[in-house]
């Protein structure tokens, strides 16, 4: 059998190329050993036996037809993973480049198919690959591994996540999925119904350097201690591990940076591998720099309520100019800057002029409708009959203004009527209250949504797992019964905080701004 023989060349393409001729009477499975016992055939390539071993292993994997499980309940090693020890380094690279020069030295080579019928990967595993495999094979918990290695648990979880991304290990899917009543029509796709990231909006403190006229909670609440805050993070970690999802913590308040242990808690969240963000006020550079020394947040969100005069009438004299200057400093620090506006009757006409001033200062602008709760009850909501026209104008402006984000669920009513693709809504799932989002207050109280009283438990009394599974949380996830027959329900359900502000029952009454009559034809959902 010669190197030109298709069968041998197909199995050992690089070995055939380097050897020039291979014995025609040797079965493919025996070729590596035959080459090892006949060094004269290897010529100037003494590594040919090991190279042939890898090529034959690759051939076997590619034709084994290994079945991948449709779903796993725990982290599981990819069933195609093979580790081969060889006496030469650089052989995986040689399989791709004949000019590679292997060197003598024992090393491990990793072979696997990252997915069913995918091309076989042949690579030299790094220490993280081997650690991930060891953790899964020996069923070692991340916390235990982190303690033994003297690193953060987030570092261990990152290593496992990278191994999963490469396809070395298989991971369970998220177990946070919309109730089957949501999964109908075009929204039956699990990608639109399954949580990948669970968000905790954490009101660390009621302390604030502002006193905004639309603040929904100026009540006095006890401030959690540092050990209590650590327990909140641990509960979030355990909850997300149990449900196979990522966690994001958005620190807010009041002003979160006024919490006496802000930087320690920020560090602890980062150490657990959480995504972190800040919903705060303009601060001096020293505060931002100290935060950046730990890790850059996903975003820093500030609020503006319109142009200078109106904004300062709501948030205090000088706030507008301080915020614009702060946005410039955020940009200088390379931070992703978001601006939020609370939409009222008084600032409706100032939204688009404001976004023009922000075009080169921020990365994203969005708005929430006023929830007439707390001190916000003293302000006037935009008239419902005017709101639809506002959405249409905003949508038209957003077509060529990259800053403008679509958040309000009721955008989908307009988009559906216009035959345009729909958005995910407020949290990617319409109203995500108690589904992919909760709020925690300084005294441990947990709410489905911070914009209105929606208590579902207290972390100082019960676990996040029990609170999430409780009846109160389930009712908020289900939403109002008036929306049950609406085909837009998975990406809408309006805003229960707005409904509450109008004195409506959020479990039976729909958003008063809903203008939906006859159900429109649904367009594809934006992902």
BELWO-V56153 format. One line per field, one symbol per residue. ss: DSSP state (H for helix, E for strand, - for the rest). phi: phi as a letter, one per 30 degrees, with the letter a starting at -180 (. if undefined). psi: psi as a letter, one per 40 degrees, with the letter a starting at -180 (. if undefined). A space follows every 50 residues. Layout:
BEGIN
ss: ???
phi: ???
psi: ???
END
This chain:
BEGIN
ss: -----HHHHHH-HHHHHHH--------HHHHHHHHHH-HHH------HHH HHHHHHHHHHHHHH-----------EE----EEEEEEEE-HHHH------ --EEEEEEEEEEE------EEEE---HHHHHHHHHHH----HHHHHHHH- --HHHHHHHHHHHHHH--EE------E--HHH--HHHH-HHH-E--EEEE EEE----------------------HHHHHHHHHHHHHHHHHH--EEEEE EE---HHH---HHHHHHHHHH---EEEEE-----HHHHHHHHHH-----E EEE----HHHHHHHH---HHHHHHHHHHHHHH----EEEEEEE----HHH HHHHHHHH-----EEEEEE----HHHHH-----HHHHHHHHHHHHHHH-- ---E------HHHHHHHH---E----------E---EEEE----EEE--- ----EEEE-----HHHHHH-HHHHHHHH--HHH-----HHH----HHHHH H-----------------------E--
phi: .cdddedddddbdddddddiabddccdedcdeddddcbddddhdbddeed ddedddddddddcdiedcddaccbebdedcdbcccbcbdidedddcbddd cdbdldacbcbacdaeidedcbaddcddeddedddddchcdedddddddi bdddddddddddddddjdbcbddeccbeeedddbhdcddddcbcdcbccc dcddaddadbbddcdcacddbdcdddedddddddddddddddcibccbcc dbahceddddcedddeddddddiddbbbcbcebdedddddddddadddab cbbbckdeddeddccjeidddddddddddddddiddccbcbcdbddcedc ddeddddceccbcababcdecdbiddddccdddedcddddddddeddddb bdddccceededddddddicedcdjebjbidceiccabcbcecidcbdad dadbdblbddcbddedddddddddddddidddcecdddedcbiibddded ddicddcbcdedcdcdcdddddceddc
psi: hidehddddddfddddddddhiheehiddeddddddegdddebegeeddd ddddddddddddedfhhhhdiidihihheehhhhhiehieddddddheei giihhhiihhhiheiheiihhhihiidddddddddddefhidddddddef iiddddddddddddddedihiiihehiiidddgibeeehddeehhdhhhh hhgdiehieigieeheheihiihiidddddddddddddddddefiiihhh habahdeehdfddddddddddeeiiiihgaihiidddddddddcihidih hiiieaidddddddeiheddddddddddddddefihhihihhhiddedee dddddddededidihiiiihhgibeeeeihiihdeedddddddddddedf gedhihdhdedddddddefiiiieadeefbhehecfhiihideehhidhe eihfheaheediidddddeiddddddddaideedeheeddebeahddddd deeiheedhiheehehchhihhiihh.
END
